[in-house]
């Protein structure tokens, strides 16, 4: 007998019968693509490599992945950002955003969080976001996303 029985055993450890638990899987990126940062959301994933490329995979609801590959279970490079060196990124449900190493910001997806800084944006893929009211001596160093909220983190340039 178990000397420390669970006082409240869960008779159904997986309460949603439609969900199937999966074993952990190795994510494979192209050769030479060392990961610098990872971002995750409920249904989507992002990896930013040390050379600034952005890869996304998972569920594409609301264009959350920033590419046209619907539901993909392998990392897909956002080639629309080719030549742009990303440093930090974030995902939240149907939105994605990434900041470049020189302070620019690109956003994609459902447009829920962007509010005034991306008002009227009709593109579903990554597009550069413009903002006003921030002195030119500051640059965006990172982004953070939440449900219908987004934050741009600024730092003063040296």
LOKOL-361891 format. One line per field, with one value per residue: residue number from 1; residue in three letters; x negated, y negated, z of N, C-alpha, C, O in turn. Coordinates in nm, 2 decimals. Each point is the difference from the previous one (the first is absolute). Layout:
num = c(NUM_...)
residuo = c(Ala_...)
n.xx = c(X_...)
n.yy = c(Y_...)
n.zz = c(Z_...)
ca.xx = c(X_...)
ca.yy = c(Y_...)
ca.zz = c(Z_...)
c.xx = c(X_...)
c.yy = c(Y_...)
c.zz = c(Z_...)
o.xx = c(X_...)
o.yy = c(Y_...)
o.zz = c(Z_...)
# end
This chain:
num = c(1_2_3_4_5_6_7_8_9_10_11_12_13_14_15_16_17_18_19_20_21_22_23_24_25_26_27_28_29_30_31_32_33_34_35_36_37_38_39_40_41_42_43_44_45_46_47_48_49_50_51_52_53_54_55_56_57_58_59_60_61_62_63_64_65_66_67_68_69_70_71_72_73_74_75_76_77_78_79_80_81_82_83_84_85_86_87_88_89_90_91_92_93_94_95_96_97_98_99_100_101_102_103_104_105_106_107_108_109_110_111_112_113_114_115_116_117_118_119_120_121_122_123_124_125_126_127_128_129_130_131_132_133_134_135_136_137_138_139_140_141_142_143_144_145_146_147_148_149_150_151_152_153_154_155_156_157_158)
residuo = c(Unk_Unk_Unk_Unk_Unk_Unk_Unk_Unk_Unk_Unk_Unk_Unk_Unk_Unk_Unk_Unk_Unk_Unk_Unk_Unk_Unk_Unk_Unk_Unk_Unk_Unk_Unk_Unk_Unk_Unk_Unk_Unk_Unk_Unk_Unk_Unk_Unk_Unk_Unk_Unk_Unk_Unk_Unk_Unk_Unk_Unk_Unk_Unk_Unk_Unk_Unk_Unk_Unk_Unk_Unk_Unk_Unk_Unk_Unk_Unk_Unk_Unk_Unk_Unk_Unk_Unk_Unk_Unk_Unk_Unk_Unk_Unk_Unk_Unk_Unk_Unk_Unk_Unk_Unk_Unk_Unk_Unk_Unk_Unk_Unk_Unk_Unk_Unk_Unk_Unk_Unk_Unk_Unk_Unk_Unk_Unk_Unk_Unk_Unk_Unk_Unk_Unk_Unk_Unk_Unk_Unk_Unk_Unk_Unk_Unk_Unk_Unk_Unk_Unk_Unk_Unk_Unk_Unk_Unk_Unk_Unk_Unk_Unk_Unk_Unk_Unk_Unk_Unk_Unk_Unk_Unk_Unk_Unk_Unk_Unk_Unk_Unk_Unk_Unk_Unk_Unk_Unk_Unk_Unk_Unk_Unk_Unk_Unk_Unk_Unk_Unk_Unk_Unk_Unk_Unk_Unk_Unk_Unk)
n.xx = c(-0.08_0.17_-0.23_-0.07_0.15_0.01_-0.07_-0.16_0.04_-0.19_0.21_-0.02_-0.15_0.14_-0.03_-0.20_0.21_0.05_0.00_-0.15_0.02_-0.11_-0.06_-0.12_0.03_-0.11_-0.09_0.11_-0.19_0.06_-0.06_-0.08_0.16_-0.18_0.06_0.11_0.14_0.08_0.12_0.09_0.10_0.18_0.01_-0.09_-0.10_-0.13_-0.07_-0.10_-0.01_-0.15_0.09_0.10_-0.09_0.15_-0.01_0.12_0.10_0.10_0.08_0.10_0.07_0.17_-0.01_0.11_0.07_0.19_0.12_-0.08_-0.18_0.14_0.13_-0.12_-0.05_0.01_-0.19_0.11_-0.14_-0.04_0.07_0.20_-0.06_0.07_-0.17_0.17_-0.13_0.08_0.13_0.17_0.04_0.16_0.06_0.14_0.00_0.13_-0.10_-0.06_-0.16_-0.05_-0.14_0.01_-0.15_0.13_0.09_-0.09_0.18_-0.03_0.15_0.08_0.10_0.04_-0.22_-0.02_-0.18_0.00_0.20_-0.03_-0.08_0.19_0.02_0.18_-0.10_-0.07_-0.19_-0.03_-0.07_-0.18_0.08_-0.10_-0.11_0.20_-0.18_0.18_-0.09_-0.07_-0.05_-0.05_0.03_0.21_-0.06_0.10_0.05_0.19_0.03_0.19_0.01_0.18_0.09_-0.01_-0.17_-0.04_-0.17_0.01_-0.15_0.05_-0.13_-0.07_0.06_-0.12)
n.yy = c(0.12_-0.10_0.00_-0.01_0.11_0.06_-0.19_-0.07_0.21_-0.03_-0.04_-0.22_0.16_0.15_-0.19_-0.05_0.05_-0.22_-0.03_-0.07_0.14_-0.20_0.18_0.01_-0.21_0.16_-0.18_0.05_-0.06_-0.18_0.13_0.06_0.15_-0.13_0.16_-0.17_0.04_0.01_0.05_-0.07_0.14_-0.12_-0.17_-0.16_0.04_-0.05_-0.02_-0.07_-0.02_0.16_0.16_0.07_0.21_-0.04_0.10_0.06_0.01_0.14_-0.09_0.08_0.12_-0.04_0.20_0.15_0.12_-0.10_0.19_0.03_0.00_-0.16_0.18_-0.14_0.19_-0.14_0.03_-0.18_0.05_-0.13_0.15_0.02_0.18_0.10_0.10_0.14_-0.17_0.21_-0.14_-0.13_0.16_-0.05_0.14_-0.04_0.20_-0.18_0.01_-0.15_0.06_-0.16_0.07_-0.20_0.09_-0.02_0.19_0.12_-0.10_0.22_-0.07_0.14_0.04_0.12_-0.03_0.21_0.11_0.07_0.10_-0.13_0.14_0.10_-0.19_0.14_0.07_-0.04_-0.11_0.16_-0.09_0.13_-0.10_-0.12_0.03_-0.10_-0.12_-0.04_-0.20_0.11_-0.06_-0.18_-0.14_-0.02_0.16_0.05_0.01_-0.10_0.22_-0.13_0.22_-0.13_0.11_0.02_0.15_-0.22_0.14_-0.23_0.16_-0.17_-0.03_-0.06_-0.14_0.19)
n.zz = c(0.00_-0.11_0.03_-0.22_0.13_-0.21_0.11_-0.14_0.07_-0.13_0.05_0.02_-0.01_-0.09_0.12_-0.09_0.01_0.01_0.23_-0.15_0.17_0.01_-0.13_0.19_-0.08_-0.11_0.10_-0.19_0.09_-0.12_-0.18_0.20_-0.01_0.02_0.14_-0.10_-0.17_0.22_-0.19_0.19_-0.13_0.02_-0.15_0.12_-0.20_0.18_-0.21_0.19_-0.22_0.03_-0.14_0.19_-0.01_-0.16_0.20_-0.19_0.20_-0.14_0.19_-0.19_0.18_-0.15_-0.11_0.14_-0.17_-0.04_0.05_-0.21_0.14_-0.05_-0.05_0.12_-0.10_-0.17_0.11_0.06_-0.16_0.18_-0.16_0.09_0.12_-0.19_0.11_0.07_0.06_-0.02_0.12_-0.07_0.15_-0.14_0.17_-0.17_0.09_0.02_0.20_-0.16_0.14_-0.15_0.16_-0.12_-0.14_-0.18_0.07_-0.17_-0.08_0.06_-0.15_0.16_-0.20_0.18_0.02_0.07_-0.05_-0.21_-0.01_0.18_0.15_0.07_0.12_0.01_0.19_-0.21_0.04_-0.16_-0.20_0.00_0.19_-0.16_0.19_-0.04_0.05_0.12_-0.06_-0.18_0.21_-0.13_0.18_-0.08_0.14_-0.20_0.22_0.03_-0.03_0.02_0.01_-0.05_0.17_-0.22_0.01_0.02_-0.02_0.01_-0.06_0.14_-0.18_0.20_-0.17_-0.07)
ca.xx = c(0.08_-0.07_0.01_0.05_0.10_0.05_0.13_0.10_-0.05_0.08_0.04_-0.01_-0.11_0.02_0.14_0.06_-0.01_-0.04_-0.15_-0.08_-0.14_-0.11_-0.14_-0.09_-0.06_-0.11_0.03_-0.12_-0.02_-0.10_-0.14_-0.06_0.10_-0.01_0.11_-0.04_0.12_0.12_0.12_0.11_0.14_0.09_0.00_-0.10_-0.14_-0.09_-0.14_-0.08_-0.14_-0.11_-0.02_0.12_0.11_0.11_0.07_0.12_0.07_0.12_0.14_0.00_0.12_-0.02_-0.14_-0.10_-0.13_-0.06_-0.02_0.12_0.00_0.11_-0.05_-0.12_-0.06_-0.14_-0.03_0.00_-0.07_0.07_-0.09_0.03_-0.09_-0.14_-0.08_0.02_-0.06_0.09_-0.07_0.09_0.14_0.11_0.12_0.12_0.11_0.00_-0.10_-0.14_-0.08_-0.14_-0.08_-0.13_-0.11_-0.01_0.11_0.13_0.10_0.09_0.11_0.08_0.11_0.14_0.01_0.07_-0.08_-0.08_0.07_-0.04_-0.13_0.02_0.13_0.02_-0.09_0.08_-0.08_0.00_-0.14_-0.08_-0.02_-0.07_0.09_-0.05_0.06_-0.03_-0.01_-0.12_-0.12_-0.08_-0.11_0.04_0.03_0.07_-0.10_0.07_0.14_0.07_0.14_0.09_0.13_0.04_-0.09_-0.13_-0.09_-0.13_-0.09_-0.09_-0.12_-0.07_-0.12_-0.12)
ca.yy = c(-0.12_-0.13_-0.07_-0.14_0.00_-0.13_-0.02_-0.04_0.05_-0.05_0.12_-0.02_-0.09_-0.08_-0.03_-0.03_0.12_-0.02_-0.02_0.12_-0.04_0.05_0.00_-0.11_0.03_-0.09_-0.09_-0.01_-0.12_0.02_0.01_-0.12_-0.10_0.01_-0.08_-0.10_-0.03_0.08_-0.05_0.10_-0.04_0.12_0.09_-0.03_0.00_-0.08_0.01_-0.10_0.05_-0.10_-0.09_-0.09_0.05_0.04_0.12_0.02_0.13_0.03_-0.03_-0.13_-0.08_-0.15_-0.03_-0.01_0.05_-0.10_0.05_0.06_0.14_0.05_0.07_0.07_0.06_-0.02_-0.14_-0.06_-0.12_-0.12_-0.06_-0.14_-0.08_0.02_-0.12_-0.08_0.08_0.00_0.03_0.05_0.02_0.05_0.04_0.01_0.06_-0.02_-0.11_0.02_-0.12_0.01_-0.13_0.02_-0.04_-0.14_-0.07_0.00_0.10_0.06_0.07_0.08_0.07_-0.04_-0.15_-0.03_-0.08_-0.11_-0.12_-0.12_0.00_0.07_-0.02_0.00_0.09_0.11_0.11_0.11_0.04_-0.10_-0.14_-0.09_-0.08_-0.13_-0.06_-0.14_-0.04_0.05_-0.07_0.07_0.06_0.13_0.11_0.12_0.11_0.12_-0.01_0.10_0.01_0.07_0.00_-0.14_-0.10_0.01_-0.10_-0.02_-0.04_-0.10_-0.04_-0.12_0.04_-0.06)
ca.zz = c(0.00_-0.01_0.13_-0.01_-0.12_-0.05_0.06_-0.10_-0.13_-0.11_-0.07_-0.14_-0.01_-0.12_0.00_-0.13_-0.07_-0.14_0.00_0.01_0.05_-0.09_0.06_-0.05_-0.12_-0.03_-0.10_-0.09_-0.08_-0.10_0.05_0.03_0.06_0.14_0.06_0.09_0.08_-0.04_0.05_-0.01_0.03_0.02_-0.11_-0.09_0.05_-0.08_0.04_-0.07_-0.01_0.03_-0.11_-0.02_-0.07_0.08_-0.04_0.08_-0.03_0.08_-0.05_-0.06_0.01_0.00_-0.06_0.11_-0.04_-0.09_-0.13_-0.05_0.01_0.09_0.12_-0.03_0.12_-0.01_-0.01_-0.14_0.00_-0.05_-0.10_-0.02_0.08_-0.05_0.00_0.12_0.11_0.11_0.13_0.10_-0.05_0.09_-0.05_0.09_-0.07_-0.15_-0.03_0.02_-0.02_0.03_0.00_-0.06_0.09_-0.01_0.07_-0.07_0.04_-0.10_0.06_-0.09_0.06_0.02_0.02_0.13_0.10_-0.05_0.03_-0.07_-0.08_-0.13_-0.04_-0.14_-0.06_-0.06_-0.04_0.09_0.03_0.08_-0.06_0.10_0.08_0.03_0.11_0.02_0.14_0.07_-0.04_-0.09_0.07_0.06_-0.10_0.06_0.02_0.02_0.00_0.09_-0.05_0.08_-0.06_-0.04_0.06_-0.04_0.06_-0.06_0.11_-0.06_0.07_-0.06_-0.08_0.06)
c.xx = c(-0.09_0.01_0.05_0.10_0.04_0.14_0.11_-0.05_0.09_0.04_-0.01_-0.12_0.00_0.15_0.07_-0.02_-0.05_-0.15_-0.07_-0.14_-0.10_-0.13_-0.08_-0.07_-0.12_0.04_-0.13_0.01_-0.11_-0.14_-0.06_0.09_0.00_0.11_-0.05_0.12_0.12_0.12_0.11_0.13_0.08_-0.02_-0.11_-0.14_-0.08_-0.14_-0.07_-0.15_-0.10_-0.03_0.12_0.11_0.11_0.07_0.13_0.06_0.12_0.13_0.00_0.12_-0.03_-0.13_-0.11_-0.14_-0.07_-0.04_0.12_0.01_0.10_-0.06_-0.13_-0.07_-0.15_-0.04_-0.01_-0.06_0.09_-0.09_0.04_-0.08_-0.15_-0.07_0.02_-0.04_0.09_-0.08_0.09_0.14_0.10_0.12_0.11_0.12_0.00_-0.10_-0.14_-0.07_-0.14_-0.07_-0.14_-0.10_-0.03_0.12_0.13_0.08_0.08_0.11_0.08_0.11_0.13_0.02_0.08_-0.07_-0.05_0.07_-0.05_-0.12_0.01_0.14_0.01_-0.09_0.08_-0.09_0.00_-0.14_-0.08_-0.01_-0.06_0.11_-0.06_0.07_-0.05_-0.02_-0.12_-0.12_-0.09_-0.12_0.03_0.02_0.08_-0.10_0.07_0.15_0.06_0.14_0.08_0.14_0.05_-0.09_-0.14_-0.09_-0.13_-0.09_-0.11_-0.12_-0.07_-0.13_-0.13_-0.05)
c.yy = c(-0.12_-0.07_-0.14_0.00_-0.14_-0.02_-0.03_0.05_-0.05_0.12_-0.02_-0.10_-0.08_-0.03_-0.02_0.13_-0.02_-0.03_0.12_-0.05_0.06_0.00_-0.12_0.04_-0.10_-0.09_-0.02_-0.12_0.03_0.00_-0.14_-0.11_0.02_-0.10_-0.09_-0.03_0.08_-0.08_0.10_-0.07_0.13_0.10_-0.02_-0.02_-0.09_0.03_-0.11_0.05_-0.11_-0.09_-0.08_0.05_0.04_0.12_0.02_0.13_0.01_-0.03_-0.14_-0.08_-0.14_-0.04_-0.01_0.03_-0.10_0.06_0.08_0.15_0.06_0.06_0.08_0.04_0.00_-0.14_-0.05_-0.14_-0.11_-0.07_-0.14_-0.09_0.02_-0.13_-0.10_0.09_-0.02_0.03_0.06_0.01_0.05_0.05_0.00_0.04_-0.03_-0.11_0.04_-0.14_0.03_-0.13_0.03_-0.04_-0.15_-0.08_-0.01_0.12_0.05_0.07_0.07_0.06_-0.08_-0.15_-0.03_-0.09_-0.13_-0.14_-0.12_0.01_0.08_-0.02_-0.01_0.09_0.12_0.12_0.11_0.05_-0.11_-0.13_-0.08_-0.09_-0.13_-0.06_-0.14_-0.03_0.05_-0.07_0.09_0.07_0.13_0.10_0.11_0.11_0.14_-0.02_0.11_-0.01_0.07_-0.01_-0.14_-0.10_0.03_-0.11_-0.01_-0.05_-0.08_-0.02_-0.11_0.05_-0.06_-0.12)
c.zz = c(0.00_0.13_-0.01_-0.12_-0.03_0.06_-0.10_-0.14_-0.11_-0.08_-0.15_-0.02_-0.13_-0.02_-0.13_-0.08_-0.14_-0.01_0.02_0.05_-0.09_0.07_-0.06_-0.13_-0.02_-0.12_-0.08_-0.08_-0.11_0.06_0.02_0.07_0.15_0.06_0.11_0.10_-0.05_0.06_-0.02_0.03_0.02_-0.11_-0.10_0.07_-0.10_0.05_-0.08_0.01_0.03_-0.12_-0.04_-0.08_0.10_-0.06_0.09_-0.04_0.10_-0.07_-0.06_0.01_0.01_-0.06_0.11_-0.04_-0.09_-0.14_-0.04_0.02_0.10_0.12_-0.04_0.13_-0.01_-0.02_-0.15_0.01_-0.06_-0.10_-0.03_0.08_-0.04_-0.01_0.12_0.12_0.13_0.13_0.10_-0.06_0.10_-0.08_0.10_-0.09_-0.15_-0.04_0.02_-0.02_0.03_-0.02_-0.06_0.10_-0.01_0.05_-0.08_0.04_-0.11_0.07_-0.10_0.07_0.01_0.03_0.13_0.09_-0.05_0.03_-0.09_-0.09_-0.13_-0.05_-0.15_-0.08_-0.06_-0.03_0.11_0.03_0.07_-0.08_0.11_0.06_0.02_0.12_0.01_0.15_0.08_-0.06_-0.09_0.07_0.06_-0.12_0.07_0.01_0.02_-0.01_0.09_-0.04_0.11_-0.07_-0.02_0.06_-0.06_0.06_-0.08_0.11_-0.07_0.09_-0.07_-0.07_0.06_-0.08)
o.xx = c(-0.11_0.12_0.06_-0.04_0.01_0.09_0.12_-0.03_0.12_-0.08_0.00_0.03_-0.07_0.07_0.12_-0.11_-0.04_-0.06_0.04_-0.06_0.01_-0.02_0.03_-0.04_0.01_0.06_-0.10_0.09_-0.07_-0.03_0.02_-0.04_0.09_0.01_-0.07_-0.02_0.01_-0.01_0.00_0.01_-0.06_-0.01_0.00_0.00_0.02_-0.03_0.02_-0.05_0.03_-0.06_0.00_0.10_-0.02_0.03_-0.01_-0.02_-0.01_0.01_-0.05_0.02_-0.10_-0.05_-0.09_-0.09_-0.12_-0.07_0.09_0.09_-0.03_-0.08_0.01_0.00_-0.07_0.08_-0.05_0.04_0.06_-0.06_-0.08_-0.01_-0.09_0.05_-0.07_0.04_-0.01_-0.10_-0.04_0.04_-0.04_0.02_-0.02_0.05_-0.07_0.01_-0.03_0.05_-0.04_0.04_-0.06_0.02_-0.07_0.01_0.10_-0.05_0.05_-0.03_-0.01_0.00_0.03_0.11_0.04_0.05_-0.02_-0.07_0.00_-0.02_-0.08_0.05_-0.08_0.02_0.07_0.06_0.02_-0.02_0.06_-0.04_0.03_0.09_-0.12_0.11_-0.11_0.04_-0.02_-0.02_-0.02_-0.07_-0.08_0.04_-0.02_-0.06_-0.06_0.05_-0.07_0.06_-0.05_0.01_0.02_0.05_-0.04_0.05_-0.05_0.03_-0.07_0.01_0.01_-0.07_0.01_-0.11)
o.yy = c(-0.01_-0.03_-0.06_-0.06_-0.09_0.08_0.02_-0.08_-0.01_0.07_0.10_-0.12_-0.11_0.07_0.02_0.03_0.10_0.00_0.09_-0.08_0.12_-0.09_-0.05_0.11_-0.12_0.05_-0.03_-0.02_0.10_-0.06_-0.08_-0.11_0.07_-0.11_0.04_-0.03_0.03_-0.05_0.07_-0.09_0.11_0.12_0.07_-0.03_-0.01_0.02_-0.01_0.03_-0.11_-0.11_-0.07_-0.08_0.03_0.00_-0.03_0.05_-0.06_0.03_-0.09_-0.10_-0.04_-0.11_-0.08_-0.04_0.01_-0.07_0.02_0.06_0.10_-0.06_0.10_-0.07_0.07_-0.08_0.07_-0.08_0.02_-0.10_-0.07_-0.12_-0.04_-0.10_-0.10_0.11_-0.11_0.08_0.08_-0.07_0.04_-0.05_0.01_-0.09_0.08_-0.05_0.09_-0.08_0.09_-0.09_0.11_-0.06_-0.05_-0.12_-0.06_0.09_-0.09_0.07_-0.03_0.01_-0.09_-0.04_-0.12_-0.09_-0.09_-0.10_0.02_-0.06_-0.02_0.09_-0.06_0.01_0.06_0.10_-0.03_0.06_-0.11_-0.01_0.02_-0.05_-0.01_0.04_-0.04_0.08_-0.03_-0.01_0.12_0.09_0.07_-0.04_0.02_0.04_0.10_-0.11_0.10_-0.10_0.09_-0.06_-0.07_-0.12_0.11_-0.10_0.11_-0.10_0.05_0.01_-0.02_0.09_-0.11_-0.05)
o.zz = c(0.05_0.04_0.10_-0.11_0.09_-0.03_0.03_-0.09_0.01_-0.06_-0.07_0.00_-0.01_-0.06_-0.02_-0.04_-0.07_-0.11_0.08_-0.07_-0.05_0.09_-0.11_-0.01_0.04_-0.09_0.06_-0.08_0.02_0.11_-0.09_0.03_0.05_-0.04_0.09_0.12_-0.12_0.11_-0.10_0.08_0.00_0.02_-0.10_0.12_-0.12_0.12_-0.12_0.11_0.00_0.02_-0.10_-0.03_0.11_-0.12_0.12_-0.11_0.11_-0.12_0.07_-0.08_0.07_0.03_-0.03_0.07_-0.02_-0.08_0.08_-0.06_0.07_0.08_-0.07_0.10_0.08_-0.06_-0.08_0.08_-0.11_0.03_-0.06_-0.02_0.08_-0.05_0.01_0.02_0.06_-0.01_0.08_-0.10_0.11_-0.12_0.12_-0.07_-0.07_-0.12_0.08_-0.08_0.08_-0.08_0.03_0.10_0.08_-0.02_0.05_0.06_-0.08_0.10_-0.12_0.13_-0.07_0.01_0.02_0.06_0.09_0.01_-0.12_-0.10_-0.09_-0.08_-0.07_-0.12_0.08_-0.04_0.12_0.11_0.03_-0.11_0.12_-0.06_0.03_0.03_-0.05_0.09_0.11_-0.12_0.03_-0.06_0.07_-0.11_0.13_-0.10_-0.01_0.01_0.03_-0.02_0.06_-0.11_0.10_0.02_-0.04_0.03_-0.04_0.07_-0.09_0.12_-0.13_0.05_0.06_0.04)
# end
